[in-house]
Amino acid sequence: MNGYTALASAYLLLNVETGTDEEVIDSLKPIREVKEAWMVYGVYDIVVRVEAETMEELKNVVSWTIRRLDRVRSTMTMIIV
């Protein structure tokens, strides 16, 4: 072991209600595990980078926090390996 601690990381692609991109990004800012969030054009509205200490913590923040934000209509999670 080299002393490196791997974090559980993922990118989330969010679809939000039309015109609420900035509101959703503001809702993401206080979430400790959210490291970056960008508004994008295309099929999805927002891309979010999430990091947590464990895969279980990552799953919980995605399932129980981000997916339940007002105005979030759907998500796609891509776990980084």
ZIWO-V610248 format. One record per residue. N is the residue number from 1. SS is DSSP state (H for helix, E for strand, C for the rest). NEAR is the number of other C-alpha atoms within 8 Angstrom. Layout:
BEGIN
n=N ss=SS near=NEAR
n=N ss=SS near=NEAR
END
This chain:
BEGIN
n=1 ss=C near=3
n=2 ss=C near=3
n=3 ss=C near=4
n=4 ss=C near=5
n=5 ss=C near=4
n=6 ss=C near=5
n=7 ss=C near=8
n=8 ss=E near=12
n=9 ss=E near=12
n=10 ss=E near=12
n=11 ss=E near=12
n=12 ss=E near=12
n=13 ss=E near=12
n=14 ss=E near=14
n=15 ss=E near=12
n=16 ss=E near=13
n=17 ss=C near=9
n=18 ss=C near=5
n=19 ss=C near=5
n=20 ss=C near=9
n=21 ss=H near=12
n=22 ss=H near=8
n=23 ss=H near=7
n=24 ss=H near=13
n=25 ss=H near=11
n=26 ss=H near=8
n=27 ss=H near=9
n=28 ss=H near=10
n=29 ss=H near=8
n=30 ss=C near=6
n=31 ss=C near=7
n=32 ss=C near=6
n=33 ss=C near=9
n=34 ss=E near=12
n=35 ss=E near=9
n=36 ss=E near=7
n=37 ss=E near=11
n=38 ss=E near=8
n=39 ss=E near=9
n=40 ss=C near=8
n=41 ss=C near=6
n=42 ss=C near=5
n=43 ss=C near=5
n=44 ss=C near=10
n=45 ss=C near=13
n=46 ss=E near=14
n=47 ss=E near=13
n=48 ss=E near=13
n=49 ss=E near=12
n=50 ss=E near=13
n=51 ss=E near=12
n=52 ss=E near=11
n=53 ss=C near=9
n=54 ss=C near=8
n=55 ss=H near=8
n=56 ss=H near=6
n=57 ss=H near=9
n=58 ss=H near=16
n=59 ss=H near=8
n=60 ss=H near=9
n=61 ss=H near=10
n=62 ss=H near=9
n=63 ss=H near=9
n=64 ss=H near=8
n=65 ss=H near=9
n=66 ss=H near=9
n=67 ss=C near=10
n=68 ss=C near=8
n=69 ss=C near=9
n=70 ss=C near=5
n=71 ss=C near=8
n=72 ss=E near=13
n=73 ss=E near=8
n=74 ss=E near=8
n=75 ss=E near=10
n=76 ss=E near=7
n=77 ss=E near=8
n=78 ss=E near=7
n=79 ss=E near=8
n=80 ss=C near=7
n=81 ss=C near=3
END
